[in-house]
Structure formats: C-alpha cells, structure tokens
C-alpha cells in the first residue's frame, strides 16, 4: 500500500516545515514542500529525505495560480496519483500602510497611489486557490477525500491595529473555514484552521526577535499538538484552533446577536437556491453538522 501524500505551502521554514517533518516522521507520510525560497527549500528537503524518498521540494510562488497548480500536479504524480493532506501555510506580513501614503501621490491625479496588496495575494487569494486545487485532487483519490489545514492567526479572531491588512486576511480565512466545512464534509473532506499566537518564524524580523518577552512566545510543539488533534480525529472539521503557549483552544463562531441575524444566516434552503449551480447537492436533507471538538 502506498504511503499517504501531503503538500505544504511555505514548507521550507516555520510552521510549514514543522508540520512536514511531523507528517513524515510520525505518520509515515511523503510530503511535497512548496516554497518561494529555492535554496532554503532544497536544503530542508534534502535533510528530511536523508537517503529516503520522503520529501519533494517544489520551488514556486503560491500567489501565482499557475505555479501553485503545477506544484499540485507534480506532487500528485510523485505520490502515485494520490493526495491526502493539504496545508496552506505560506504567508507574509503587512505589505503597505492604510494610515499614510508610503509611495506618495500620483503626479497626474494628485490621488494616493494604489495600496500594495501582495499580502492579500499571498495570505488570502493563494489559500483560496490552493483549497480549490486541493479539493480537485482530493476528489481524484481512489477513495475520494482527505484533509485541508489552513494557517490563520490569533489575529484572525482578534484585531491588531499595527497589522490591519494581515488581520483582515486572517479573519477572512477563519470565515472561509467555518463557511465551507459543512459542505466539504459531504465530500469526505475536513478543513480546519490554526490560529497561533506569536511563534518564532521567518515572519518575525530578525532585528525584532531579541526584544520579545520569550516567556510569551508559543513553542512550535503547540502547533504539532494541534496537528495531532486533527490527525487523530477524522470527524474534526470547521475548527479554528488557537495556539497559546502550551494550550489548544477550540474557538467557536460567536453567538448570533439577534434572531434576525440567525434567520439570515441559517436559511440554507433559500441560500442554496440562490447559489445554484455553485453548490453541490448536500449528501442528505441537511448539511452535515460541524464537529465541536476533538
């Protein structure tokens, strides 16, 4: 029987690398890591292979759809035409300021030049396209289905005025996971999000790292604990798992503020009519309920 296959974006460092290593060493996976940094990604892939064929490095920019799509195809074929796990992990920090003109004004119009929104391309658009691709390949498995994991952030749940663009993209990912999980359940696909507090990764500028209170940094092992919770519970889906020091906190969507809001959000039969033909037909009369915990 062939070994299960995973694809991890941003897999050359940080949380993505830790997840890739744990999948290989503890769960017997073969893992394709996608990273924009060729030197780093190749070095880590070679180290994890150590004489085996457990890791494939694919240099690509996840924000470029065709590069990411090609990486999925290569990983699928390398794995013997199977894909079992997709981790959308690649991310960057704020790429511009919404508080001042960092690039000056347009000389012709006198208006502010457009924001540099690469952060939206990497943190949000690339993830949505990655999930879109993952669903396609997961459904091609001999037994259709698998797992999707997204790296969001605690700033996907709580605001931070210093990083408004990052906060916006990470909030979007949490909403996406909560919205899609019930339908993906009918496709035998689980989807969950990690919401880490501060973990020391490449997102933390090197000159800033010594200034943090290290007692407040969440260890990478907490991310691995969350991965284990997902891997050992096949029903776990739609969850946003906060990683705070050594704690896992399964954060639920906030309660409805009014009966009218609940009515608007839960009129599934009417919304399904509006969404046709975009929505698949639910497996049963009602869309499957989201699991509430491990």
N, C-alpha and C positions, 0 to 999 in steps of 0.2 A: 504494500500500500504506500502511495506517495506521501511525502510529508506535506503538511499544510503550508500555505504560502501567504506572506503578508507584504504589503507595500507601505512604506512610511515616508512621508514628505518631511523635509528638514531633518532627515535621519542621520546626518553627519555629525550632530552635536546635540547637547542638551537633552530634553525630554524625549525627542525622537530617537536619539541614539540609545538612551537607556531602555526604551520600550523595545527597540530592535534586538538589543543584546538579551533582554529577558525572554523574549519570544523564542530566540534561538536556543539559549542555554537551559531554560526551564520547561518550555513547552514543545521543544523539538521542531520549531518552525524553520523554514528557509525564508529569508527576508530580503527584499529589494529595498535599498535605501535611495531615495531621490534627494539630491542636494544641489544647490547652485554653486557651491564651492567644490571644485573638482579635486584639488589637492587634499583637502580635509576628508572629503567623502571617500576617495580612493584609499587613503591611509586607514581609515576606520574599517572599511570593508575588508581590506587585506588582513587586518588584525583579527577581525571576527571570523574570517574564514579559517585561518591557522591550519591550512592543509586540507580543509573540507570544502564543500561547495554550498555553504550555508548562507552566504551573503553576496548579493549582486549590487554593485554601485551603478547608478544611473545619474549622470550629470544633466540637470535640467532646471529651468526656472518654472516653478509650479504656477506662476501667474500667467505664463504663456500657454494657452489651452493646448495647442498642437504639440508642444514639448511634453506636457503632462500626459496627454493622450497616448503619445508614442511610448512613454515610460510604462504606462499601464499595459500596453500591448506586449512590450518586451518582458515585463515581469510575469505576465500571464503565460506567455510561451515558455519562458525559462522555468516556470513552475510546472510544466507539463499540462498546460491548459487548465489551470485552476487558480483561484484567488479566494482566500478565506477571510482576510482581515485587511482593512484599510485604515491607516492612521493619518488624518490630515493634521499635520503638526507645524508645518512651515509658517513662520510669522515674523513681522518686523514691528518696530515702534513707530510713533508718530512721524510722518514724512513732511509735515508742514504745520503752520500755525493758523488757527482760526481767530487769533487775537490781534494779529498785526500783519502787515504786508512784508513778507520776508523777501520777495522778489521785486518789490517796487510796483510802480503803476505802469500800465500800458501807455506808451508815448502817444499813440493816436487817439485813444478814447479817454485817457485820464482815469480809467477804472482799474481796480485791482486785477492783477493777472490771476489766472485760474489757480486754485489750490493744487499742489502736488498730491494726488490721491493714490500713490502707489500702495500705501498701506491698505486701501480698500481692495486693490487688485490682489494683493498677497494674502491678507488676513481674512477676506470675505469671498471675493469672486473666485479665487483659486480653490477655496474649500468647497464652494457650491459646485463648481465644475468637477472637482475631484470626487465628490459624493455622487454626482451624476454619472461619472465614468465608473466608479466602483459598483454602483447598482447594476450597470450594464454587464460588467464582468462577473459579479457575484451570481447573477441570474444565468450565466453560461456554465456554471459548475454542474457536474453530473447530478449532484443534489443541490438545487438552487438555494442560495442564501449565504449568510456569513455575518461578520461583524464590522461596524464602522465606528471609529473613535475620533472625536474632534478635540483638539486642544483649544479651549476658550481661555478664560482667565477669571479670577475673582472680580475683575473689572467688567466681566460680562454680567455681573449681578449687582455690583455696587459702583457708583460713579467716582471718578478721579479727575479733578479739574486740570491737572497737569497733563493728562493724556486723553483729551476728548475724542480724538479720532480713533485711537486704539480702543477706548471704552465703547464707542459706537459699534465698531466691527465685532467686538467680543460679545456685546449684548445681542447683536444680530444672530450670532452663532447659537447662543442659548435658545433664542426663539425658534430658530430653524430646527434644532434637535427636538424640541418639545412639540413642534407642529408636525414633523414628518414621522415621528416614531410610531404612532398608531397605524399608519398606512403601511410603513415598511414591515411592521410585524406580520402583516398578511402576506408578505413576500419572503418570510423567514429571514429577515434582516433586522439586526438590532443596531441602534445608533445611540451613542452616549457622548457626553462632553466632560472633559476635565476642566476644572476651574481653579488652577493653582494660585495660591498667594505667591510671594516672591521666592522663586527658586533660582539659584545662581546658574544662568545660562548665558549664551552669547548676546542676548537682548540687553543684558546689564553692561553698560560701558565699563571698560577696564579701569578707567581712572576714578570711577564712582564706587567700585566694589569695596575698597577698604573703608569707605565711610558708613556703610550699613551696619546696624546692630546685628551681628551674626547670630545672636540668640533668637532673632525674629525671622531668620531665613528658613524656609521649608526644605527639608532634605529630599534629595531625589528619590529616596526609598519610599516616600509617601506616594509619589506618582506610581511606583511599582505596586504598592498595596492596592491602589485603585484599579490598576490593570488586572491584578489577580481577582479582585471582586467581580470584574466584568467577565474574565475568562472562566471563572468557576460557576457562574450563574447564567445559563443560556437564555433565561427569560428577562434578564435585566436590560431595560431599554427606556429611552426617553429621560434618562437621568443626567443631572448636572452635578458632578461630584467635586465639592470644594476640597482643596488640599491645603490644610492649615497646620503647619508644623508637623506633628505626627498623627493628626486627625483626618478622617474622611467624613465629610458632611454631605449627605444627600439632600440637595436643595430642591424644594418643590416650587412649582409656579405659585405666585401669590394668589390669595383667595379673590374671588370676584368682588368688586366694590359695590355693585348693585345687581339686583335681579335682572335689570335690563341688559347689563353687560354680559351676564351669564347666558341670557337668551340669545344675544347676538352671536356669541362665540360657539354655542352648542347646538345651533340649528343646522346640524350636519346634513340632514337630508336636503335642505334648501341650498346650502352652500355646495353640496356635491352636484346639484343640478346646474348651478352657475359655473362650476369648474369643469364640467364635461366639455370636451373629451380628455381633459388633462389628468383627471383622477382615474386610477384603476378601480374596478368594481371591488368593494370590500369582500373579504372572504365569507363573512356572514352578514346577518342583517345589520349588526352594529360593528363599528370599527373596534378592533381589539383594545382592551384597556391597557394602559401603561403600567408596568411593574413599579411598585412603590419602594423597592429596596432589595438589598442582597439577602 
